[in-house]
Amino acid sequence: MVGKTGWTCLCLVLSAMLMFGCSSIDSHLQEVIKVDDPFASEDERDFTGMVVTYFALPHGESTLVRLPHPEAKTVLIDTGSEEDWPVLQEKLLERKVTRLDYVVLTNDQPEQSGGYPLLANDLQVDTLVMPKLIENVIRHAISLRPDQKRLVLAENEVLSLDETVSMKALSPNEPLFLSPQNNSLVFSLQQDQLRFLFTSGINEQAEERLLERHPEDLQAAVLKVGDQGSNQGSSHPFLTKVDPQIAIIQTGKSRDQMKDSQTEVLERLGESWAETYVTGQDGTITILSNGKNYRVLKQQ
């Protein structure tokens, strides 16, 4: 027979066991929710691999890369224009991004770097990455703070972002082009077996040089199309060598609003069998990647 004191002790023990059991269940559920299979996740927050988000902005280009867990470092590639900042700020806050481990500025043009001063005022930027040959031009364009930590990349240099992801600079190189867009930083982002190619604002002249100097580095599963889909770039030889499965045009225009000359690029991408997304129509495009497989998500 159990006395009053015994019943009290027993209840306390049972309560503790129940609480511990619930805690274990909650912990187990949290572990189950976090997945590294892109096809098992409907939400980037549940995914432990790399997340690459091509933002839909009214004027310029900006892409957020969240590196794989557990570190989950953040890399912002370009910042859009000054006019884009309110939209970009909202999209970053939606993802709870208040500091950035790296900001990569590919050139000094307003569509790529115009929003940097506003971003740097509101967010903590650990390291600013720029192409070595045009570093001074970019620094002048964005009025860089003297205390900002920065890193410059020359052609063929590789920056290890974490244990599984690295970026290799392919351009610019000497002699520099007269067109500032063609002196942009072009780089490949490599995660295990998957490669993402970022071409900033380059056109056919820079593409020809890339084909000459880096034919082995151009093939990529995902291509960020150069110069917002301008027909001055994305030539047949270049697209043949890249052979992308996914192509993303970052522009504020929909397919119907694009110029006739830009539709030529859409046709060339179609001929290369690339699944093409236009952010002005399809919205922000997010790619979940574990280095072997990837999945594309659209967000209007």
Legacy VTK file of the C-alpha trace (Angstrom):
# vtk DataFile Version 3.0
C-alpha trace
ASCII
DATASET POLYDATA
POINTS 300 float
0.000 0.000 0.000
1.371 3.401 -0.995
0.962 6.313 1.418
0.268 9.926 0.552
3.949 10.757 0.448
4.603 7.753 -1.769
1.895 8.778 -4.220
3.363 12.280 -4.363
6.819 10.904 -5.162
5.378 8.548 -7.752
3.510 11.398 -9.465
6.659 13.475 -9.542
8.612 10.616 -11.101
5.909 9.992 -13.714
5.727 13.703 -14.534
9.489 13.868 -14.961
9.423 10.794 -17.197
6.616 12.286 -19.275
8.422 15.617 -19.647
11.659 13.856 -20.597
9.784 11.689 -23.094
8.108 14.702 -24.701
11.436 16.512 -24.856
13.012 13.504 -26.547
10.129 13.297 -29.015
10.392 17.020 -29.809
14.132 16.687 -30.276
13.630 13.671 -32.522
11.020 15.493 -34.583
13.366 18.449 -35.047
16.054 16.092 -36.292
13.601 14.486 -38.717
12.450 17.853 -40.086
15.997 18.856 -41.062
16.764 17.037 -44.313
19.610 16.982 -46.832
17.516 15.570 -49.684
16.251 18.508 -51.767
13.227 16.496 -52.894
12.196 15.794 -49.290
11.928 19.491 -48.392
9.220 21.994 -49.280
10.881 24.824 -47.357
14.462 26.096 -47.512
14.440 26.502 -43.711
14.168 22.727 -43.309
17.003 21.993 -45.712
20.535 21.389 -44.452
22.314 21.636 -47.811
23.204 24.711 -49.855
20.439 27.161 -50.733
20.942 29.526 -53.690
18.279 32.233 -54.023
18.118 34.403 -57.149
16.095 37.418 -56.047
13.479 39.075 -58.226
14.356 42.789 -58.119
12.882 45.657 -60.148
16.174 46.785 -61.701
19.329 44.912 -60.724
20.741 41.546 -59.698
21.342 39.960 -56.299
21.711 36.333 -55.237
21.884 34.941 -51.714
23.812 31.742 -51.022
23.306 29.998 -47.693
26.058 27.458 -47.286
25.334 24.005 -45.836
24.759 23.387 -42.143
26.091 23.364 -39.509
27.905 26.638 -40.219
25.325 27.926 -42.708
27.421 30.936 -43.673
25.794 33.535 -45.904
27.137 34.924 -49.178
25.414 37.749 -51.075
26.413 38.040 -54.729
25.788 41.629 -55.851
23.369 44.023 -54.181
21.098 45.284 -56.931
20.672 48.992 -57.586
20.059 51.765 -55.075
16.366 51.722 -56.058
16.231 47.972 -55.387
17.352 48.233 -51.769
13.880 48.366 -50.097
12.883 45.164 -51.956
16.186 43.424 -51.263
16.086 44.459 -47.604
12.614 42.952 -47.221
13.691 39.691 -48.851
16.733 39.411 -46.587
14.666 40.120 -43.473
12.164 37.456 -44.529
15.078 35.031 -44.321
16.266 36.507 -41.003
19.534 37.665 -42.542
21.006 40.481 -40.432
24.693 39.825 -41.134
26.569 38.493 -44.126
29.785 36.503 -44.013
30.642 37.552 -47.570
29.368 40.130 -50.030
30.671 39.603 -53.578
30.581 42.635 -55.870
31.178 41.584 -59.465
31.607 45.073 -60.965
30.991 48.786 -60.392
27.770 49.009 -62.416
24.596 50.271 -60.687
22.691 47.019 -61.383
25.275 44.995 -59.455
26.751 47.277 -56.776
24.496 50.341 -56.534
22.728 49.069 -53.419
25.888 48.280 -51.445
26.185 51.547 -49.449
22.599 51.178 -48.170
23.110 47.493 -47.385
26.352 48.199 -45.498
24.545 50.797 -43.366
21.869 48.339 -42.265
23.624 44.950 -42.200
26.910 43.729 -40.814
29.242 42.675 -43.624
32.184 40.572 -42.536
34.203 40.322 -45.774
33.772 42.148 -49.076
35.011 40.193 -52.122
35.958 41.973 -55.363
37.862 41.202 -58.585
41.478 42.289 -58.192
41.873 44.081 -61.522
38.964 46.468 -60.948
39.038 46.689 -57.146
39.872 50.402 -57.138
37.066 51.177 -59.592
34.512 49.404 -57.392
35.849 50.988 -54.197
35.444 54.419 -55.758
31.901 53.662 -56.974
30.612 52.490 -53.583
32.623 54.833 -51.300
33.957 51.931 -49.280
34.642 52.457 -45.579
38.382 52.230 -44.833
37.821 49.738 -41.990
35.850 47.269 -44.154
37.582 43.898 -44.358
38.034 42.988 -48.008
39.440 40.235 -50.183
40.377 40.465 -53.854
40.352 37.591 -56.327
42.556 37.255 -59.381
41.938 34.923 -62.299
42.245 31.241 -61.307
42.241 31.969 -57.581
39.950 29.763 -55.515
38.161 30.942 -52.388
37.094 28.154 -50.041
33.790 29.239 -48.511
33.442 26.166 -46.300
34.502 22.516 -46.341
32.277 21.627 -49.297
31.792 24.837 -51.321
34.329 26.958 -53.186
34.339 29.687 -55.805
36.899 29.977 -58.617
37.513 33.286 -60.379
37.574 32.961 -64.179
37.558 36.623 -65.175
38.508 39.495 -65.477
41.990 39.260 -66.899
44.357 41.470 -68.836
44.074 43.280 -71.102
40.882 44.779 -69.727
37.996 45.480 -72.105
36.751 48.969 -72.924
33.276 47.887 -71.826
33.111 47.867 -67.995
30.522 45.062 -68.034
33.036 42.761 -69.731
35.499 43.328 -66.877
33.058 41.799 -64.387
33.983 39.024 -62.007
32.890 35.734 -63.562
33.179 32.725 -61.279
32.058 29.171 -60.751
30.522 28.079 -57.467
31.309 24.422 -56.874
29.572 22.107 -54.405
30.762 18.538 -54.750
29.519 17.384 -58.193
27.361 20.454 -58.932
28.598 23.702 -60.449
26.829 27.072 -60.615
28.184 29.664 -63.074
27.785 33.396 -62.368
28.426 35.673 -65.352
27.467 39.126 -63.996
27.022 41.600 -66.890
29.364 40.175 -69.535
28.598 39.941 -73.239
29.962 38.033 -76.219
33.478 39.552 -76.141
34.144 38.314 -72.624
32.464 34.992 -73.438
34.898 34.434 -76.311
37.850 34.983 -73.990
36.380 32.619 -71.407
36.024 29.960 -74.097
39.699 30.414 -74.950
41.078 30.516 -71.409
38.685 28.385 -69.331
36.888 25.834 -71.519
37.162 23.193 -68.775
35.607 25.438 -66.108
32.462 26.567 -67.915
30.177 23.543 -67.910
27.579 24.086 -65.188
24.235 22.706 -64.091
22.949 26.197 -63.331
23.751 29.366 -65.282
23.057 32.910 -64.154
22.560 34.452 -67.610
24.781 37.442 -68.366
23.668 41.068 -68.587
20.049 40.431 -67.592
19.388 38.442 -70.746
20.784 40.947 -73.259
21.285 39.514 -76.743
24.797 40.990 -76.702
25.745 37.854 -74.770
24.704 34.224 -74.296
26.121 33.289 -77.686
25.580 29.834 -79.188
29.220 28.734 -78.644
29.149 29.869 -75.021
25.836 28.172 -74.204
27.001 25.006 -75.956
30.082 24.860 -73.744
28.217 25.692 -70.513
25.426 23.242 -71.402
23.185 24.377 -68.511
20.240 22.392 -67.234
18.833 25.525 -65.544
19.209 29.122 -66.774
18.116 32.129 -64.742
17.632 35.625 -66.153
17.504 38.239 -63.405
15.448 41.115 -64.757
12.476 43.142 -63.611
10.730 42.448 -66.914
8.393 39.596 -67.746
8.809 37.606 -70.945
6.159 39.770 -72.644
7.985 42.963 -71.624
11.394 41.827 -72.816
12.710 43.393 -75.990
12.601 41.454 -79.243
16.380 41.154 -79.055
16.128 39.517 -75.617
13.715 36.910 -76.937
16.585 35.738 -79.126
18.400 34.743 -75.947
15.324 32.858 -74.753
15.271 31.006 -78.067
18.966 30.141 -77.818
18.488 28.885 -74.270
15.565 26.778 -75.473
17.714 25.311 -78.226
20.286 24.348 -75.579
17.529 22.498 -73.669
17.941 24.697 -70.602
14.920 25.124 -68.340
14.789 28.917 -68.232
13.384 31.144 -65.490
12.848 34.921 -65.765
12.608 36.514 -62.313
10.432 39.363 -63.596
7.780 36.762 -64.434
8.581 33.668 -62.382
9.541 35.529 -59.197
12.422 34.728 -56.878
14.030 31.397 -57.781
15.523 29.192 -55.049
17.656 26.125 -55.683
18.199 23.526 -52.974
21.410 21.566 -53.561
23.213 18.803 -51.692
26.093 18.690 -54.166
24.641 15.782 -56.129
20.950 16.578 -56.593
19.068 19.847 -56.700
15.522 21.138 -56.729
14.088 24.413 -58.041
11.469 26.336 -56.053
9.578 29.407 -57.293
8.358 32.192 -55.009
6.140 34.892 -56.417
LINES 1 301
300 0 1 2 3 4 5 6 7 8 9 10 11 12 13 14 15 16 17 18 19 20 21 22 23 24 25 26 27 28 29 30 31 32 33 34 35 36 37 38 39 40 41 42 43 44 45 46 47 48 49 50 51 52 53 54 55 56 57 58 59 60 61 62 63 64 65 66 67 68 69 70 71 72 73 74 75 76 77 78 79 80 81 82 83 84 85 86 87 88 89 90 91 92 93 94 95 96 97 98 99 100 101 102 103 104 105 106 107 108 109 110 111 112 113 114 115 116 117 118 119 120 121 122 123 124 125 126 127 128 129 130 131 132 133 134 135 136 137 138 139 140 141 142 143 144 145 146 147 148 149 150 151 152 153 154 155 156 157 158 159 160 161 162 163 164 165 166 167 168 169 170 171 172 173 174 175 176 177 178 179 180 181 182 183 184 185 186 187 188 189 190 191 192 193 194 195 196 197 198 199 200 201 202 203 204 205 206 207 208 209 210 211 212 213 214 215 216 217 218 219 220 221 222 223 224 225 226 227 228 229 230 231 232 233 234 235 236 237 238 239 240 241 242 243 244 245 246 247 248 249 250 251 252 253 254 255 256 257 258 259 260 261 262 263 264 265 266 267 268 269 270 271 272 273 274 275 276 277 278 279 280 281 282 283 284 285 286 287 288 289 290 291 292 293 294 295 296 297 298 299
